[in-house]
Amino acid sequence: MKMFFVIYAEACDEKVTNAFKDSGFRSYTKMHGATGEGEESEPKLGTHFWPGRNNTLLFAVQDKEIERLVELVRRLKVEQPRAGVRAFTLPLEECV
């Protein structure tokens, strides 16, 4: 299994979340209000000078699903260029 981890601008939350749901990925954990600086967008630090925040989505999926998720993120990067969408995978082992 893998953890598919997606970071994106909070302002694009509805479009990004719906894109995953519409593609059949309905089981996820969402974290709101993440801050940080990245390579593809302005910093989102939740301050007056650097307003905005990020959200993150976490998907626990079988390895075979990763390519579909990667393709979805590639599409989102084209359709939502200001969202600063980034995705990562991590090995995942269920403990309980």
N, C-alpha and C positions, 0 to 999 in steps of 0.2 A: 504494500500500500504506500501511497504518497500523500503528503499534505501539500495541496496547491494553495498558495498564499498570494492574494491579489491586493495591491495598494492602489488607491485612486482618489481623486479630488472629491470631497464631500458634496460639492455642488452638482456633481454628476451621479449621485447615488441612485436615483430612481432608474435612470437609463442603464447604468451598469448592472445593477441588481436584476432588473427585468431581462436583460440580455442573457444572463446565466439561467434564470428561471425558464425563459422561452426556449433555451437549448436543452432543457431537461435536467439541469443541475439545481435541484430544489432543496437539498440538504446542505446547510452551511452554517457557519458561525460568523456574525458580523461584529466588528469592533468599531465604535464611532469615536471621532475626535482625535485621531492620531496626528501628531505633528512631526515635521521633519523637513529635510532638504534633499532634493534628488537631482538627477542629471537631466530630466526631460521637462521640468516645469519650475516655476518660481517656488521659493520656499513657502511652506504653509505652516506657520508657527502660531497661529491664533492670536497674533498681536496686532496693534494698530499699524505698525510698519510692514509686517508680513502677515496679512489677514488670511483666513481660510484654514481649513483642516482637511485631513484625509480620513477615509474609512478603509477598513480592511475586510476582506472576505477570506474565510478559511474553508476549504473543501477537503474532506477525507475521501479519497477515491482510489479505485484500483489502478494499477500502473497503466493498463490499457486505455484509460480515459484521459490520460495526460495530453496526448496529441490533440484531441478534440478541444480541450480547454485552452491549449496554446493557440490553436487556430482562432478560437473565439476572442482571445485577448488581442491577437494581431488585428482582427477585424475592428475591435473596439478602439484600438490605437489610431486607426484610419478614420473611423466615424466620430470619435470624440478626442481630437488631438490635444485639447486643453485639459483633459482629465489627468494627464500624467500617469496613465495606467502602467503598472509594472507587475510582473508575476514571477514567482519563484516556486520551486518544489523542494520538499524536504522528505527524507525517509520517515516513515510512520509505522509504528507498531502499537496496536491496541493492547493496553495493559489489563483491562478488566472486562 
